[in-house]
Every structure is written in structure tokens, then in C-alpha cells.
């Protein structure tokens, strides 16, 4: 079976979206534990990068020089990783919903990914209080012993980059597909809200009657 060999030709996808510190990874992991959902975090793709492959070498060519990796290369690398998960049967596109976090990071990536995914829902983990986001990022960096990432300058830059480059992706998916979720609630409450919304999705109802 190829990566796109299922009923709709594209991967049925749910995006977990939000600013750094909003809890995207946590919610992606929770949902990915449920049968018929497969969580794929973009960060994991890059951490597990195989530099022996052509696309891996292309990625390193830019990143090793501190240069911005072209969106086309980023998406190609992501797609290659997705195909490997299909080939290994870890992810079964004919029955699983693909749960993504960390990608697309900008509108151009969203446009390119339209060839591969059918985004049925975008859960926007909203946290307008940027001080709360900074507090979460600082706490996580210290817990992971990444002291450089705990600096105010680094945290502010990450949030500014999100506002300028990533948040406009919400407008790309504007409409009924975008669901606002209060990210300041406890993780279990956020998960409960997301799952309740998923169960109301026409795509979910259709999948459970097949």
C-alpha cells in the first residue's frame, strides 16, 4: 500500500495547533494513544532524521550552516517520514486519523501539504496570556536541563516567530474546521474537550460506520 492509497486519496488529518507552550505535544500524545489515531510530531521527525538519505543530506546542508531550510525540503522530509510509517504499518491511513503537531509552521508549508493531507479539524490551543506561555516554556526548559532555552530572550523570540509566521496558518484553514480550545485549562480538561469535538466530526461519524 502506498502512502496515499486509501479512500479519499489524501490522509485524513487533525492538526493540534498553538503557540509554543500551549500543550500541543501533550495533547497529540494523549490522542495518539487511542486506537484509530496516529500521532506524528514534527519535532520527532527531525530528531530521527536519517542523514544517509538524499533528503536528509539536503536538510543538513542548510541546517548545518544555520540557514533557513526551504519549506519544500521540510515538507518533503516530513512526507518521507510519513511514508516510512505507512510502509512499517505503524500508521494505517485507510483506518487511522493522522494527528499532527508542529507542522505546518507557515502558510507556504500548509499550501504544499494540501497535496498530501485532508485537514478535517484544526484544534487551536488558545492562550492569549503570553506570560503564561513564557512561564510554561521556562519551566519545561529547566526540567529538560536546557538552560539556554529558559532565557527570556529565546522565549520571546519563539513567541514572536509564532505570531509572525505560524499563527497566519489559522486563516488558511479558516471556517468550521478551526475549533478554539482554552489551553489554560488542565491537560485532562483540554483532552476531554478535544475528544468531545472529534466525536461530533462528520468524518469521525462516517469512519465508525464503515
C-alpha positions in Angstrom: 0.0 0.0 0.0 1.3 3.5 -0.8 1.1 6.5 1.4 -2.0 7.8 -0.4 -3.7 4.5 -1.1 -6.9 5.0 0.8 -10.5 6.0 0.1 -10.0 9.8 -0.2 -6.6 9.9 -1.8 -5.3 12.1 1.0 -4.5 11.4 4.7 -7.5 12.3 7.0 -5.7 14.7 9.3 -6.3 16.6 12.6 -4.0 19.5 13.4 -3.1 20.3 17.0 -2.2 24.0 16.7 -1.0 26.7 19.1 1.9 28.8 20.3 5.0 27.3 22.0 4.0 26.2 25.4 0.3 25.7 24.6 0.5 22.0 25.1 0.4 20.7 21.5 2.7 17.8 22.1 0.9 16.7 25.3 -2.5 16.6 23.6 -1.0 14.9 20.5 0.4 12.1 22.6 -2.9 11.7 24.5 -4.9 11.4 21.3 -2.3 9.2 19.7 -2.8 6.6 22.4 -6.4 6.0 21.2 -7.0 3.3 18.6 -7.6 4.8 15.1 -5.5 7.9 15.7 -1.8 8.2 14.9 0.2 11.0 16.4 3.1 12.4 14.4 5.1 15.2 15.9 7.2 17.2 13.5 9.9 17.6 16.2 10.3 13.8 16.3 10.8 13.6 12.5 13.8 16.0 12.7 15.3 14.3 15.8 15.1 10.9 14.0 16.5 12.3 10.7 18.5 9.8 8.7 21.3 11.8 7.2 22.2 9.0 4.8 19.2 9.7 2.7 19.2 12.2 -0.1 16.5 14.4 1.5 18.3 14.1 4.9 21.5 15.4 3.4 19.6 18.2 1.7 18.2 19.2 5.1 21.6 19.1 6.8 23.1 21.2 4.0 21.0 24.1 5.2 20.7 23.5 8.9 24.4 22.9 9.5 25.1 26.4 8.1 22.4 27.9 10.2 20.4 28.7 7.1 16.6 28.6 6.9 15.6 25.2 5.4 13.3 25.7 2.4 9.6 24.9 3.1 9.7 22.4 0.2 12.6 20.5 1.8 10.9 20.5 5.2 7.6 19.1 3.8 9.5 16.5 1.6 11.3 15.3 4.7 8.1 15.1 6.7 6.4 13.2 3.8 9.2 10.7 3.5 8.9 10.0 7.3 5.2 9.6 6.9 5.6 7.1 4.0 8.0 5.1 6.2 5.4 4.8 8.9 2.9 3.6 6.3 5.4 1.0 5.0 6.0 -0.3 8.5 2.3 -0.4 9.2 2.7 1.8 12.3 0.2 4.1 10.7 -2.7 2.7 8.7 -4.1 5.5 6.5 -7.2 3.5 5.5 -8.5 3.5 9.1 -6.4 5.9 11.1 -6.7 9.7 11.6 -3.3 11.4 11.3 -2.8 13.7 14.3 -0.1 16.4 13.5 1.6 18.9 15.7 4.4 21.2 14.8 3.7 21.3 11.1 2.7 23.2 9.0 4.8 26.0 10.5 3.7 28.6 8.0 1.2 29.2 5.2 3.6 28.0 2.4 4.0 24.7 4.1 0.2 24.4 4.5 -0.2 25.0 0.8 2.4 22.4 -0.1 0.9 19.8 2.3 -2.5 20.2 0.6 -1.3 17.6 -1.9 -0.9 15.0 0.9 -3.4 15.7 3.7 -7.2 16.4 4.0 -7.4 18.5 7.2 -10.8 17.7 8.8 -10.2 19.7 12.0 -7.8 22.2 13.5 -7.7 22.4 17.3 -6.3 25.8 18.2 -5.0 25.6 21.8 -5.5 29.3 22.6 -3.5 31.0 25.3 -3.7 34.8 24.9 -1.7 35.3 28.1 1.8 35.3 26.7 3.2 35.5 30.3 1.7 32.1 31.0 3.2 30.7 27.8 6.6 32.1 28.8 6.3 30.5 32.3 5.5 27.1 30.8 8.4 27.3 28.3 10.8 28.3 31.1 9.6 25.5 33.4 9.9 22.9 30.6 13.4 24.1 29.6 14.7 23.8 33.2 13.1 20.4 33.6 14.8 19.2 30.5 18.1 20.8 31.6 18.1 23.1 28.5 19.2 26.3 30.3 19.8 28.3 27.1 16.1 27.7 26.2 15.0 29.2 29.5 16.3 32.7 28.8 13.7 35.4 28.3 15.3 36.4 25.0 15.0 32.9 23.5 11.4 32.5 24.8 10.3 35.9 23.5 11.8 35.2 20.1 10.0 31.9 19.8 6.7 33.5 20.6 7.3 36.4 18.2 8.2 33.9 15.4 4.9 32.1 16.1 2.9 35.3 15.9 4.5 36.4 12.7 4.9 33.1 10.7 2.8 30.3 12.2 -0.4 31.9 13.5 -1.5 33.0 10.0 -1.9 29.3 9.2 -5.2 29.6 11.1 -6.5 31.9 8.4 -5.5 29.4 5.8 -7.9 26.8 7.4 -10.5 29.4 8.4 -14.1 28.3 8.8 -15.8 25.4 10.5 -12.5 23.4 10.6 -11.0 25.6 13.3 -12.0 24.8 16.8 -10.9 27.1 19.6 -9.8 25.3 22.8 -8.8 27.1 26.1 -5.3 25.9 26.6 -5.1 27.4 30.1 -7.3 24.5 31.4 -5.8 21.4 32.9 -4.5 18.9 30.3 -7.2 16.4 31.1 -9.9 19.0 30.6 -8.3 20.1 27.3 -8.2 16.4 26.1 -11.8 15.9 27.1 -12.9 18.9 25.1 -10.9 17.8 22.0 -12.2 14.3 22.1 -15.8 15.6 22.5 -15.3 17.7 19.4 -13.8 14.8 17.5 -16.8 12.6 18.2 -19.0 15.3 16.6 -17.0 15.5 13.4 -18.8 14.1 10.3 -15.5 12.5 9.2 -15.4 10.6 12.5 -19.0 9.5 12.4 -18.5 8.3 8.9 -15.4 6.3 9.8 -17.1 4.4 12.7 -20.0 3.3 10.5 -17.7 1.9 7.8 
